[in-house]
Amino acid sequence: MSTQRKQLTDLQKGEILALKEEHQSQRVIAKKLKIPPQTIQDFLQRLKKRGTHENLPRAGRPHITTEKQDQELYNTATTQPRIKYNKLRELLNLKASIRTLRRRLREEHIRKWRARGCPKITQRVANERLQWAMKYKDFTEEDWSYVVFTDEVSVEKGDNVTDVWVFRRLGEWDRCLPEQVKS
């Protein structure tokens, strides 16, 4: 049965080196930092051998996509936010699974989000709203304290209700809004 070992943090490595420079023994360092003595010994030996405290890259399965393909994936997902995963894979001619595409995009903090809905308004209504705003732009806080706003919205449940999903990064709200003004 294999046990999962943790790597030393940069802080721990710095503490080990600082205590070593104070001519502390490996046993004393291990006791102070509550790290096994063998770990202290191994770290100091690797440091002497390699000349750096950095960890070597971990082994693992290589990516099925190249860096160039990954960059094309990021660019396409951000320029065509409404594209579906299947179409994205087909467009870029990738042999990777959709799960892999999802992982690659997540590495760049890009994922599918439900598009924020906005009611479409006509140009006439937009002009009326602007006129209203211009009329009341000089209202004071006291003037507004006598005004009561209500938000009346009709909700319809039916067959044509579909959510729109878009690729975007966390915090990118406005880029994925549907057109707000009807022509």
N, C-alpha and C positions, 0 to 999 in steps of 0.2 A: 504494500500500500504506500503510495507516494504522498508526501505532505507538501502543501503549498507553502513556499518560502517567500518572505517579503524582502524587497530590496531595501537597502539602507537609504534613508532620505538624504538630501544634500545637507540638511542641518545636522543630522547624525554624523555624517562624514566629516563635516567641519569641526564638530565637537571632538571627534576622535583625533583629528590632526592637531587641534589646539592642545589637548591633553598630552599628546605624544611629544609636542614641542616643549611642554613643561616637564619632560622627562618622567612621565607617569608610566608605570608598567602596564602591559596589556591587561593583566588581571584587575588592576585598580580601575582602569578605563572601563572595563566590562562591568565592574561592580557599580561604578558611578552612573553609567548610562543604562544599566539594566539590559545589556546586550550580551549574548553568549561570548565567552572568550575566544572560541574558535572563529566566530564571525569577525571579531576585531583582528585576529591574526590573519585570516584570509584577506580582509580588506587591505591591510598594510602590505601584505605580500603582492597583491595585484597592483597596488599603487606603485610599489618599487619596480615591478616588472614592466608595467605599461607606461609609467610616467604621468598618468592622469587618473583622476578619481571617477571619471565618467564610466557608466556601465556600457557594456557592449550591446549592440542591438540584439533583441530577442529573436530566436528562430521562430518561424511560423510559415504557414502556407503563403506563397507569393500571390500577389494580386493578379486576377485574371485580366484586369484592364490595365492599360499603360497610363502613364501620367498625362500623355497627350489626350487619350480617350477620356480620362477623368476631367480634364480641363474643358473639352468639348461638351461633356455631359453637364458641367456646371453652367457653362455659357448658354447652352440650349435651354436648360431648365429655367434660367433667369430671363432669357429673352422671349421665351414662349411659355409663360407660367401656366397656361391652361392645358398644355399637352398632357396626354395620359401616358402612363409608364410604358405600355405596349408600343405606342407610337414613337415614344422617345427612343426605345431600344431599336425599333425598326429604322427610324430616321438616321441614327448613328451607326447602324449595322453592327451592333454589339451582340456577342454570343452569351453575355452574362445574364444571370437570372434577374428578375425584377427585385428580388430581395437584395441582391448585390448592388443594383442601381440605387436602391433606397439607402443602403449602407454608405455608398460613396457620397451621395448627396448629404447625408447626415454628417459626414466628416467635415463638410463645409457649412454646416448648420442650415442646410436647405431641406425643407420637407413640404409635404402637401398640407395646406390649410384650407379650411372652408372660406371661400371668398366672402368678404364683408358685403352684405347687401345694402343698397341705397335705393330709395325710391326715385324713379325717373320723373323728372318734371318737364313741363313744356316751357318754351321760351317766354310765353306770356306770364306763367306763374313765377318764373325766375325774376322777370322784370317787376312784378307786383311785390315780391318779397324784398327786392332791392329798394323799391320806393318806400315800403313800410320801414325798413331798416334806416333809410336816410331820414325819414320823418321823426323817428324816435332816437336818433343817435345821441342827442344831447340830454337825454333823460338822466337824472341823478339817481343815486342809490335809493334815496327816499321816494322818488317818483315810482321806481320799479317795485318798491315794497307794497304798493297798493294794487299791483297787477297779479292776477292769478293765471297761470298757464296750465293747460291740460294737453294731454297727448292722446288723441283719439286715432286709433289705427284699426282698420278692418283686417281681419285675418281670414284667409281662405284655405281650406284644406281640400285638395283635389288631386286629380291624376297628373296635372302638369307641374306639380311642385317638385323641383329637382335642385339639389345643392350643386353649386359650382365650386370645384376644388382647384387651387392654384399652388404652384411652387413659389415659395418665398422664404426669406430668412426671418427669424423672430424679430419683430419690431417694424418690418416693412409693411405698413398697412395701406398707405395711399396708392402704392404702385399697382395694386391688384384690384382696385375698385372698378366695378362696372361703370360704363358711361353714365353720367348723372343727368345729362340734359338731352331730352329728345329733340330731334331736328324737325 
